[in-house]
Amino acid sequence: MTDVVEHTLRDPSLRRSFTLFRAFMREQGDPDRCYSLLARDAVDQVARHTDLRGRIVLDVGGGPGHFTEEFRRRGAHGYLFEPDLRELGARGRPPEGAVVADGYLLPVPDGVADVCFSSNVLEHVADPQTFLSEMVRVTRPGGLIYVSFTNWLSPWGGHETAPWHYLGADRARARYRRRTGRAAKHTVGENLFPLHIGPVLRYVRAREDVRIVSARSRYWPFLPGAVTRIPGLREIATWNLLLILRTGQAPAGEARS
């Protein structure tokens, strides 16, 4: 499949979901292809809600920079903030202009970003509410926030130890070591935290300074917004929650999503 075809995959669609899933299955052997494809898909999702040309985009926790590079390719001014030097250097060298910074305290003024973006980071922070608050702080009124995370009870919630995390995190890590001969990258309570969809949605809906544009399964091939509305089921079936938020108070009379 060519890059052009991959770039124009319809969302949602079975073809898109299958293409992304196949890339995830090959992530260990070909991470550049996997994350380049994911970056194109994610930036397509952002571009449906705002013109990216000339916009300031902050990529929070963007690792080696696939997302930042894709935003720049679309004409945005992309800036990468990543606290882990190993992640920044995963492709040999970090992208130009990358900043070593913690997502809890970004070194930028209030309201500087047109778009604040974070892909699959929230489950790796101990205090997701503070992380989300910081994303709101740095986004201008009327700006866009894109945040996705893998919820703990999804089949992929344990990351490399999934789906054995359903039997307990310690047991899953022990099985991973027996099977691979090495320790798992993620340790629950250190760099991976059980995060659930219900509390995140309640927190966002309670805020008066953002409104939900979209709350959906990031990879679900059909009716991606429907599954997130069903308590209990959504914690398993969603796989990965995508929130697109608009900053600023909702206009008078507008219902909150």
C-alpha positions in Angstrom: 0.0 0.0 0.0 1.4 3.4 -1.0 1.8 6.4 1.3 -0.8 8.2 -0.7 -3.4 5.5 -0.2 -2.6 5.3 3.5 -2.9 9.0 3.8 -6.5 9.0 2.4 -8.0 6.1 4.4 -11.6 6.9 5.3 -12.2 7.3 9.0 -14.0 5.3 10.3 -13.6 2.3 8.1 -12.7 -1.4 8.4 -9.9 -0.8 5.9 -8.4 2.0 8.1 -8.7 0.0 11.3 -7.1 -3.1 9.7 -4.2 -1.0 8.2 -3.5 0.6 11.6 -3.8 -2.8 13.4 -1.4 -4.4 11.0 1.1 -1.6 11.5 0.8 -2.0 15.3 1.6 -5.7 15.0 4.8 -4.8 13.2 5.7 -1.9 15.5 8.7 -3.7 17.2 10.3 -4.5 13.9 9.4 -1.4 11.9 8.6 1.5 14.3 9.1 4.2 11.8 6.5 2.9 9.5 4.0 2.3 12.3 4.3 5.7 13.9 4.5 7.6 10.6 1.3 6.0 9.5 -0.3 6.8 12.9 0.9 10.4 12.7 -0.7 10.9 9.2 -3.9 9.4 10.6 -3.9 11.6 13.7 -3.1 14.8 11.9 -5.9 14.0 9.4 -8.2 13.9 12.4 -7.0 17.3 13.7 -7.2 18.8 10.2 -11.0 18.1 10.0 -11.5 20.6 12.8 -9.0 23.4 11.9 -6.8 24.7 9.1 -3.2 23.8 10.1 -1.4 26.2 7.8 0.5 28.6 9.9 -0.9 27.3 13.2 1.2 26.8 16.3 1.0 23.2 17.4 2.4 21.8 20.6 3.1 18.1 20.6 3.3 17.0 24.3 5.1 13.8 24.9 5.6 13.1 21.2 8.7 10.9 21.6 11.0 10.9 18.6 8.9 13.4 16.7 6.8 11.6 14.1 3.7 13.7 14.9 5.6 17.0 15.0 7.1 16.3 11.6 3.7 15.5 10.1 2.2 18.7 11.5 5.2 20.6 10.0 4.6 18.8 6.6 1.1 20.1 6.6 2.2 23.7 7.1 1.9 24.1 10.9 4.6 25.4 13.2 5.1 22.3 15.3 7.0 22.2 18.6 7.9 19.0 20.4 8.0 18.7 24.2 9.3 15.4 25.6 10.8 14.6 29.0 12.5 11.3 28.1 15.9 11.7 26.4 15.8 8.1 25.3 12.5 8.6 23.5 13.8 11.8 21.9 16.8 10.0 20.5 15.0 6.9 19.4 15.5 7.7 15.7 19.2 8.7 16.1 18.6 12.4 16.8 15.6 14.5 18.0 13.8 16.7 15.5 14.9 20.3 15.2 13.6 22.5 18.0 12.6 19.7 20.4 12.5 20.8 24.0 13.1 18.5 27.0 10.2 19.4 29.2 7.6 17.8 31.5 3.9 17.8 30.4 2.9 19.0 33.9 4.7 22.3 33.5 5.3 23.3 29.9 7.8 26.2 29.4 5.4 28.4 27.3 3.0 31.2 28.1 -0.7 30.9 28.6 -2.7 30.6 25.4 0.2 30.3 23.0 -1.0 27.2 21.0 -3.7 27.0 18.3 -3.5 23.2 18.8 -2.3 21.2 21.8 -1.7 17.6 20.9 -0.9 14.5 22.9 -1.1 10.9 21.5 -1.0 7.9 23.9 0.6 9.7 26.8 -2.1 10.2 29.4 -1.9 6.6 30.6 1.8 7.1 31.3 1.4 10.0 33.8 0.5 9.7 37.5 -1.7 12.8 37.5 -3.7 13.0 34.3 -5.9 15.8 35.6 -2.9 18.1 36.0 -1.6 17.0 32.6 -4.9 17.9 31.0 -5.1 21.2 32.9 -1.7 22.2 31.5 -2.9 21.4 28.0 -5.8 23.7 28.5 -3.6 26.4 30.0 -1.3 26.6 26.9 -4.2 26.6 24.4 -5.7 29.9 23.2 -9.4 30.5 23.6 -11.2 28.7 20.7 -8.1 26.5 20.2 -8.2 22.8 19.8 -6.9 20.0 22.1 -6.3 16.5 20.9 -5.7 13.9 23.5 -5.9 10.1 23.3 -5.0 7.3 25.6 -5.2 3.5 25.9 -7.6 2.7 28.8 -6.5 0.1 31.2 -9.4 -2.4 30.7 -9.1 -2.4 26.9 -7.5 -5.5 25.4 -4.3 -3.4 24.8 -4.3 -1.8 28.3 -1.3 -3.6 29.5 0.7 -2.5 26.5 3.4 -5.1 25.7 2.0 -7.4 28.5 -1.6 -7.4 27.2 -3.9 -9.1 27.4 -2.4 -10.8 30.5 -2.8 -7.6 32.5 -6.4 -8.8 33.1 -4.9 -11.3 35.4 -2.9 -8.7 37.3 0.0 -6.4 36.4 2.6 -8.4 38.3 1.6 -11.7 36.8 1.6 -10.2 33.3 5.1 -8.8 33.8 6.4 -12.1 35.1 4.9 -13.9 32.1 6.5 -11.4 29.7 9.9 -12.0 31.2 9.6 -15.7 31.0 8.5 -15.5 27.4 11.0 -12.9 26.1 13.9 -13.2 28.5 13.8 -9.5 29.3 11.9 -7.1 31.5 8.8 -5.3 30.2 9.3 -1.7 29.2 6.3 -0.6 31.3 5.8 -1.0 35.0 2.4 -0.2 36.5 2.7 2.5 39.1 6.0 3.8 37.6 5.5 4.6 33.9 2.0 3.1 33.2 -1.1 3.8 35.2 -4.5 2.2 35.1 -6.7 4.9 33.5 -10.4 4.6 32.9 -12.7 6.4 30.5 -15.5 7.2 32.9 -13.5 9.4 35.3 -11.7 11.2 32.4 -15.0 12.1 30.7 -16.5 13.2 34.0 -13.5 15.4 34.7 -13.6 17.1 31.3 -17.3 17.6 31.3 -17.1 19.3 34.7 -14.7 21.9 33.4 -16.2 25.2 32.3 -13.2 26.2 30.1 -13.5 23.4 27.5 -16.2 21.7 25.6 -16.1 18.3 24.0 -16.1 18.3 20.2 -15.6 14.6 19.9 -15.3 11.7 22.4 -14.8 8.5 20.4 -12.9 5.3 20.0 -9.8 6.3 18.1 -9.5 3.1 16.0 -13.1 1.6 16.0 -14.2 0.9 12.4 -17.9 2.0 12.8 -20.0 4.2 15.0 -16.9 5.2 17.1 -18.8 7.6 19.2 -21.5 5.2 20.2 -19.3 2.8 22.2 -18.0 5.5 24.5 -21.5 6.4 25.7 -22.1 3.0 27.3 -20.7 2.8 30.8 -18.9 -0.4 31.6 -18.8 -1.7 28.0 -16.8 1.4 26.9 -14.0 0.5 29.3 -13.3 -2.7 27.4 -14.6 -2.1 23.9 -13.2 1.4 23.2 -9.5 0.2 23.1 -8.3 3.8 22.9 -10.2 7.0 23.8 -9.8 10.0 21.6 -11.0 13.4 23.0 -11.1 16.5 20.8 -11.8 19.6 22.9 -12.4 23.2 22.1 -11.2 25.7 24.7 -13.3 28.5 26.0 -16.8 28.5 27.5 -19.6 27.1 25.4 -22.0 29.8 24.0 -25.1 30.5 26.0 -27.7 27.9 25.4 -25.3 25.3 23.9 -25.5 21.9 25.5 -22.3 20.4 26.8 -21.3 17.2 25.0 
